[in-house]
């Protein structure tokens, strides 16, 4: 168990270290900007389109599961925006990205493998549902939040401009297009699917390399107060909020364990891409990803050690 947790997190740090080394030893900032732009505009949208294109084949959704997880996300997001405004005097765009750091988890690399190890195969449908809706709900949420912060215009022209800004975002557009294609219930042609798969596989490692380049550019200690606040939101506030809602909704133990585990994962690298795209908080967000990943790994290792020394089973222990 402990060795498995180490094997899951070690590649993340190595890819970040690779990006850091490339930037420190010769690669110019233009390379980092180009890589970030490619990941945000091509690789991540391709990954999400392919993920959402299978939307219609997902198992039946337990509404309580989604309400518990995303209800907790919305509560913490609102708290994050309030903290960004009151504690750090951020504008609307900064508040949006800061709050997103408190709720957007590293589900792709860590969620499914950890669910298999800690909860078993029975938890995978619940985890998969959250993973799919995570992209749909949270990317759209931050895009709307940023566009509204930029325009704040309730006139018909202002609403059209805000809507256009949201739907033309490459990530949101890929999610909507993938969902629409999924409801057609038509399989992707083999050659197209294989091509999309190859590009999708590059999305996560390239995101982490871009993150390492950002750390070299901004420094790990840049905006440490904001980074620490994001870590508190992500590793404390979000799992507590999700757990509380799961209990209120009487969610079964397995589903409760699954959504709380996902809520307690570290900040996802996609938040750094958001920060670069919206040109705000790049340094603090980059630092918060490294900080929360390290803290989450230490917490998981400590929990695993305690569980292995106990006669009680690991499953569903909350």
C-alpha positions in Angstrom: 0.0 0.0 0.0 2.7 2.5 1.0 4.9 1.6 -1.9 2.0 2.0 -4.2 1.2 5.5 -3.0 4.8 6.5 -3.5 4.8 5.0 -7.0 1.7 7.1 -7.8 3.1 10.4 -6.6 6.8 10.1 -7.7 6.2 10.5 -11.4 4.3 13.7 -10.8 7.3 15.2 -8.9 9.7 13.9 -11.5 7.8 15.5 -14.4 7.6 18.8 -12.5 11.4 18.6 -11.8 12.0 17.9 -15.5 10.2 21.1 -16.4 12.0 23.0 -13.7 15.4 21.8 -14.9 14.6 22.6 -18.6 13.7 26.2 -17.7 16.6 26.6 -15.3 19.2 25.3 -17.7 18.5 27.1 -21.0 14.9 26.9 -22.2 13.5 30.4 -22.7 10.2 31.6 -21.3 8.8 31.6 -24.9 9.1 27.8 -24.7 7.1 27.7 -21.5 4.5 30.0 -23.0 4.2 27.9 -26.2 3.9 24.6 -24.2 1.3 26.1 -21.9 -0.7 27.4 -24.9 -0.5 24.0 -26.6 -1.7 22.1 -23.5 -4.6 24.5 -22.9 -5.7 24.9 -26.5 -5.1 21.4 -27.9 -4.1 18.6 -25.5 -6.5 19.3 -22.6 -9.5 20.0 -25.0 -8.7 16.7 -26.9 -8.6 14.8 -23.6 -11.9 16.2 -22.5 -13.6 15.8 -25.8 -12.7 12.1 -25.9 -13.8 11.7 -22.3 -17.2 13.4 -22.8 -17.8 11.6 -26.1 -18.6 8.5 -24.1 -21.0 10.4 -21.9 -24.2 8.6 -22.9 -22.7 5.2 -21.9 -22.1 6.1 -18.3 -24.0 4.2 -15.6 -27.0 5.7 -14.0 -26.2 8.8 -11.9 -27.0 8.8 -8.2 -28.0 12.4 -7.8 -27.0 12.4 -4.2 -23.4 11.6 -5.1 -23.2 14.5 -7.5 -25.0 16.9 -5.1 -22.6 15.9 -2.2 -19.5 16.4 -4.3 -20.3 19.4 -6.4 -22.4 21.0 -3.6 -19.3 20.9 -1.5 -17.3 22.4 -4.4 -19.7 25.3 -4.7 -19.6 26.0 -0.9 -15.8 26.0 -0.9 -15.7 28.0 -4.1 -17.9 30.7 -2.6 -15.7 30.7 0.6 -12.6 30.9 -1.6 -13.8 33.9 -3.5 -14.7 35.6 -0.2 -11.3 34.9 1.2 -9.6 36.1 -2.0 -11.5 39.4 -1.8 -11.2 40.0 1.9 -7.8 38.6 2.8 -5.8 39.2 -0.4 -7.7 42.0 -2.0 -8.0 40.1 -5.3 -10.1 41.2 -8.3 -12.8 39.0 -9.7 -10.5 37.1 -12.0 -8.0 36.5 -9.2 -10.7 35.4 -6.9 -12.1 32.9 -9.5 -8.7 31.2 -10.0 -7.8 31.3 -6.3 -11.1 29.6 -5.4 -10.8 27.1 -8.2 -7.5 26.0 -6.6 -9.5 25.0 -3.5 -11.8 22.6 -5.4 -10.2 21.3 -8.6 -8.5 18.0 -7.7 -5.8 15.9 -9.5 -8.5 13.2 -10.3 -7.0 11.9 -13.5 -3.6 10.7 -12.2 -4.5 10.0 -8.6 -8.3 9.5 -8.2 -8.9 6.2 -10.0 -5.6 4.4 -8.9 -6.2 5.4 -5.3 -9.9 4.3 -5.4 -8.8 0.9 -6.7 -6.2 0.5 -3.9 -8.3 1.9 -1.0 -11.9 1.2 -1.9 -11.8 -1.6 -4.5 -13.3 -2.0 -7.9 -16.8 -1.3 -6.7 -16.0 2.4 -6.2 -14.9 3.0 -9.7 -18.3 3.8 -11.2 -18.8 6.6 -8.6 -15.3 7.9 -9.2 -15.7 7.8 -13.0 -19.0 9.8 -12.8 -17.4 12.5 -10.6 -14.4 12.7 -12.9 -16.6 13.3 -16.0 -18.9 15.8 -14.4 -15.9 17.5 -12.7 -14.7 18.7 -16.1 -18.2 19.7 -17.2 -19.1 21.6 -14.1 -15.9 23.1 -12.8 -14.3 24.3 -16.0 -17.6 25.9 -17.0 -17.9 27.5 -13.5 -14.5 29.1 -13.6 -15.0 30.3 -17.2 -18.3 31.9 -16.4 -16.9 33.4 -13.2 -13.9 34.9 -15.1 -16.0 36.3 -18.0 -18.5 37.8 -15.6 -15.7 39.4 -13.6 -14.3 40.9 -16.8 -17.5 42.4 -18.1 -20.2 42.7 -15.4 -22.7 43.8 -17.9 -26.4 42.7 -17.6 -27.4 44.3 -20.8 -28.3 41.9 -23.7 -25.0 42.8 -25.4 -23.1 42.2 -22.2 -24.7 38.8 -21.7 -24.0 37.8 -25.3 -20.3 38.8 -24.9 -20.0 36.9 -21.6 -21.7 33.8 -23.2 -19.4 34.0 -26.2 -16.4 34.3 -24.0 -17.4 31.1 -22.2 -18.4 28.9 -25.1 -15.3 29.9 -27.2 -13.0 28.9 -24.4 -11.2 25.8 -25.9 -11.7 23.7 -22.8 -15.4 24.5 -22.4 -16.0 24.2 -26.2 -14.4 20.7 -26.2 -16.6 19.6 -23.2 -19.8 20.8 -24.9 -18.8 19.3 -28.3 -17.8 16.0 -26.7 -21.1 15.8 -24.7 -23.2 16.6 -27.8 -21.3 13.9 -29.8 -21.8 11.4 -27.0 -25.5 11.8 -27.1 -25.5 10.9 -30.9 -24.4 7.4 -29.7 -22.1 7.1 -32.7 -18.6 5.7 -32.2 -15.6 7.7 -33.2 -13.9 6.2 -36.3 -10.9 4.1 -35.3 -8.3 6.3 -36.9 -9.8 9.5 -35.3 -10.1 7.8 -31.9 -6.5 6.6 -32.0 -5.2 10.0 -33.0 -7.2 11.7 -30.2 -6.0 9.1 -27.7 -2.4 9.8 -28.6 -2.8 13.6 -28.1 -4.8 13.0 -24.9 -2.1 10.9 -23.4 0.3 13.9 -23.7 -2.0 16.3 -21.9 -1.2 15.4 -18.2 2.6 14.9 -18.5 2.9 18.1 -20.5 0.8 20.0 -18.0 3.2 18.9 -15.2 6.3 19.9 -17.3 4.7 23.3 -17.9 4.1 23.6 -14.2 7.8 22.9 -13.5 8.8 25.6 -15.9 6.4 28.0 -14.1 8.1 27.2 -10.8 11.4 28.0 -12.2 10.1 31.3 -13.5 8.2 32.4 -10.4 9.9 30.5 -7.6 8.4 28.2 -5.1 8.1 30.9 -2.4 6.1 33.3 -4.7 2.8 34.2 -3.0 3.3 31.7 -0.2 0.4 33.1 1.8 -2.0 32.5 -1.1 -0.5 29.1 -1.7 -1.0 28.1 2.0 -4.6 29.4 1.9 -5.3 27.3 -1.3 -3.9 24.3 0.5 -6.2 24.8 3.5 -9.2 25.1 1.2 -8.3 22.1 -0.8 -7.1 19.6 1.8 -9.3 20.7 4.7 -12.4 22.7 3.7 -13.4 20.7 0.6 -13.3 17.2 2.1 -15.1 18.5 5.2 -17.8 20.2 3.1 -18.3 17.1 0.9 -18.4 14.7 3.9 -21.0 16.9 5.7 -23.2 17.0 2.6 -22.8 13.2 2.1 -24.0 12.6 5.6 -26.9 15.0 5.3 -28.0 13.2 2.1 -27.5 9.8 3.6 -25.1 8.7 0.9 -24.1 5.0 1.2 -20.7 4.4 2.9 -18.9 3.4 -0.3 -20.0 6.4 -2.3 -19.3 8.7 0.7 -15.8 7.3 0.9 -15.3 7.8 -2.8 -16.4 11.4 -3.0 -14.5 12.4 0.2 -11.3 10.7 -1.1 -11.6 12.7 -4.4 -12.2 15.9 -2.5 -9.1 15.4 -0.4 -6.8 15.0 -3.4 -4.2 17.7 -4.1 -4.8 20.6 -6.5 -4.8 19.6 -10.2 -2.3 20.9 -12.7 -5.1 22.2 -14.8 -5.5 25.1 -12.3 -2.1 26.3 -13.3 -3.2 26.3 -16.9 -6.2 28.4 -15.9 -3.9 30.8 -14.1 -1.6 31.1 -17.1 -4.5 31.5 -19.5 -6.2 34.2 -17.4 -2.8 35.8 -16.5 -3.3 35.8 -12.8 -1.8 34.0 -9.7 0.5 31.8 -11.8 3.2 31.7 -9.1 1.0 31.0 -6.1 -1.0 28.4 -8.0 2.1 26.6 -9.1 3.4 26.5 -5.6 0.1 25.3 -4.2 0.1 22.3 -6.5 3.5 21.2 -5.3 2.6 21.9 -1.7 -0.7 20.1 -1.7 0.7 17.1 -3.6 3.5 16.8 -1.0 1.1 17.2 1.9 -1.5 14.8 0.5 1.2 12.2 -0.1 2.5 12.6 3.5 -1.1 12.3 4.9 -1.8 9.3 2.7 1.4 7.6 3.8 0.6 8.3 7.5 -2.9 7.0 7.1 -1.7 3.9 5.3 0.8 3.2 8.0 -1.8 3.5 10.7 -4.3 1.4 8.8 -1.7 -1.3 8.1 -1.0 -1.6 11.9 -4.7 -1.8 12.7 -6.9 -4.9 12.5 -9.7 -2.8 11.1 -10.0 -2.9 7.3 -9.0 0.2 5.3 -12.2 0.3 3.3 -14.8 3.0 4.1 -12.9 4.2 7.2 -13.9 7.8 7.5 
